[in-house]
């Protein structure tokens, strides 16, 4: 798969022939392929075409630049680690993290498995987290030390939860995110993803419990 900007011919993101809005609207058709992977389009295709191109810059005192090749390698290994723990197509994987490289890596890894990403807001209280994790039947959770305590308090009540990964200083009750990635195989074959397969499950900000009335 070649990135859009590097493909020959007109840019597929642009209208081929400018004209009145009504004409453009009447001629428009969605071109939806049978198979489509967000991880392929946003990461792996770029990693093949330009592996050293910068994809993500983490600011701060320890600024780091992640290339597309870096993101592919890390997400491939994480996908293998999740697959080895029985997580696969249709399983929900929750992410309780602030914006960081681990968020992007986890999104890509989960999508490569055909599993479903469940993003969670770090300012959610215990009850808001409980509802989303119980209702979704989440099979795994990726979080950080700052949010680990409130997450682990819920695990005994989550029968589907099989794995908790923590990005730093993992206690015995959780598994270290980066050590898990480093121990996993680098060779990964993504699952075939249909264009209409679910990729993400998002609860609205007002959903804090079951419907009432």
N, C-alpha and C positions, 0 to 999 in steps of 0.2 A: 504494500500500500504506500503510495507516494504522497507526501504532504501536499495539500491543495496549492500552496504557493509555488511548488516545484513542478506541477503538472503542466504539460503543453496545452495550448489552446486557451480559450477564455476561462476566467475565474468562475468556477461553478457556484461561488457564493453571490455572484453578481447577476443581474438581469442581462441577458444576451443583447437585447435591443431596447434602449430606452424609449419611453413613450408615455402616453396618458395613463394615469393610475388605473382607470377602469379597464383599459386594454391589457395591461400587465396582469391585473387581477384575474381577468377572464381566462388568460392563457396559462396561468400558473398551475402546476401540478406537482404534488409531492413525489419525489423519486426515492422511495423507501426500499432498500435492498432486503432480501430474505434474511440475511445475517448481518449483524452490526454489533461491534464491541466498542464501548466507550474507551476501554483501556487500550485497545489496538489503535483507535483513531487519535487518542490524545497522548499516548506514550510510546507504544512499541513501534508504530510506523515511523515516528520521528527518530527513535533509537536506531533503526536500521538506516535511515537516510542521513542522519546527522548526529551520531552518538555523542559527540563532544559538545554539541550546542547546549548552551545554558537553558535549562527549563525552569529552574526555581532558585531564587536567592533568599537565603534566610538572613535577615538583618541582625544586628546586635554585636556584642563584644566579640563573639566567636563566629563572625559572618562566614557562611559557607554557601558555595554555589553547587547546585546539583545539575548535572547534565542529564539529558534524556537517557543516555546509557546507564547512568547511575540509578535512575528511578526504575528503569526496566529490570536491572539486575536485582535490586532490593525487593521489588514487588514480585518478581518471579520466585525468589527464595521464600518470601512470606507466603505466597500462594501454595507452594509445596508444603510448607510447615502446617498451614491450615488444612490442606487436603490430607496430610498424614494423620491429623487428629479427627478425621471423619467429617470435616466441614466441606460442603459442596453445593451443588446447584439448589437454589431456593432457600438455603439457610440464611438467617439474618445475622449479620456481624455488626455490633454496635461500636461506635467510635465516640468516646467521651474525652476530647482533647481540645486545647486551644489550637489556633492555626499554626501548623508546623509541618515539617517534611513527613513526619510519621502519618499525618492525616492523608496526604496525597498517596503515599506508598500503600497504605491500607486500602484506600478506595480502589486503586488499580488492582491490587492483589485479589480483593474480594470479587471484583467484576470479572477477572480472568477465570474465576472458578464458576461463574454463573450464579454466584451467591448474591445476596442483597445487602447493601450498605444501609445502616441505621445511624444517621448522624444525631448526636445528642449535645445539647448546650451545656457548657461547663457550669453555668450558674443555676441549673436546675437543682431544686431540692430533692430530698430522698423520695418523696411521694411522686413527684413528676417523673423521676427516673424509674421508680417501681412500676408505674402504670405502663410506660413505654416498653420496658424490658419484659414484663409479664405478657402484655398484650401481643407483642411481636413474636414471642417465643425465641428470643435471641439465643444463638448457640455459642457466641463468643463476644468478648468485649475487649477493646483496646483503650487503655487510659494511661494517666500519668500519676506520679506519687501524690500530687495535690488533690486528686479526685478519687484515689484508690480506696480510702477508708469508707466513704459513703457508698461506693460501688460494692465493695466486699460485704458490707452489712446486708445487702440485698441478695447475694448469691444463694444462701440457703433456701430462699423462697423462689428460686428460678430453676425449675427442674430441667429445662432445656439447656441451661448454661454449662458448657463443657470446657471452656478455656477463658482465662483472663490474662491478658498480656499487659505489662506495665513498661513504660518507655525508659524508666531509670530506677535503679535501686529497688529491684523486685524483692519483696519479702517471700517467705516460704509459701504463703497462700496464693501467690500469683507467679507468672512466668515472665522472664525478662524478654522484652520485645527484640532487642538487638542481638542478644545471644541466640535467640530462636532463629533469627534470620541468618546469622553466621553459620549455624549448624546445619541449615537446610541445603538441599541440592540446588545448584544453579540451573540445572536443565529442567525446563518446564514446558509442557504442552498445554496451551490454554484450551478451555472447553469451547465448543461451538456455541455462539450466542445468537439466538434469533433476534430480529429487530424488535419484536414485541415482548421479549423476556423482561421481567422486572429487574431493575438495577438498583433502585434506591427506595426506601420507605421513610417518609417524612410525616411526622405528626405536627399539626398546627400548634402555634404557641398557646392557644386557648384550650388545648386538649390536655387536661391534667387528671382526668378520671373518666370512668365509664359514663355513657349518656344517662341523663336523668329525665324523669317524667314519662 
